[in-house]
Amino acid sequence: NRNTLARTFSHIMESVQDLIEKPPSMEELEGAKAAYKAAQMLVLDSTTNSAEDLGRQMVHFGRRVPLQEHFEHVDAVTPNKFSDTLAKYFDQRRPTLSAAGPPDALP
């Protein structure tokens, strides 16, 4: 439904704008980092996922990035870095929406 999609997209963009204007607390960010790192470790538990991750890293970085190095980058994120990055990509820009399905359902 076109209205549902428009409301959902609007809500997402309002949430992003809120995070730009008011960064998450350090406690919220640390919880998100821990959840992300746990999910990454679970995903890499299968050989298929590990192979996909290796391929992605080779394409993006030209090398295998050790999990510890990846987590160091995650740990380096601060609330202000988080908000600054969101602002860089979303603030004062027209978002682009990509979708699969009938285009007449888009807002």
C-alpha positions, -999 to +999 in steps of 0.1 A: +000+000+000+014+034-011+004+052+021+019+026+044+052+027+025+052+065+025+046+066+063+072+040+069+098+058+048+089+091+065+093+075+100+127+061+091+140+095+079+126+112+110+144+087+132+176+093+113+172+130+117+166+126+155+198+106+158+217+134+139+203+160+162+206+140+194+233+113+194+226+080+212+239+078+247+272+060+253+252+032+271+229+028+240+258+028+217+278+002+237+247-020+238+244-017+200+281-025+195+279-056+217+248-068+198+265-062+165+297-080+175+277-110+188+257-112+156+289-110+135+304-139+155+273-160+150+271-153+113+307-164+109+299-197+125+291-214+092+315-221+064+292-206+038+289-173+057+326-172+063+333-177+026+309-149+017+325-126+043+360-134+030+348-126-006+332-093+005+364-083+023+386-091-006+364-070-029+362-041-005+396-041+011+418-064-010+427-085+020+412-105+048+404-082+078+409-101+111+378-101+133+398-083+161+406-054+137+370-052+126+359-050+162+385-023+170+369-001+143+335-008+158+348+000+193+362+033+180+327+046+172+316+073+196+281+089+198+294+120+180+311+100+153+279+081+148+258+113+144+284+130+122+284+100+099+246+100+097+247+137+089+273+132+062+251+108+043+215+118+052+214+154+064+203+180+038+201+154+011+172+139-009+171+102-001+171+076-028+147+047-024+153+014-041+126-012-042+116-044-058+080-048-070+055-028-088+066+009-091+031+022-087+033+012-050+060+037-043+052+071-028 
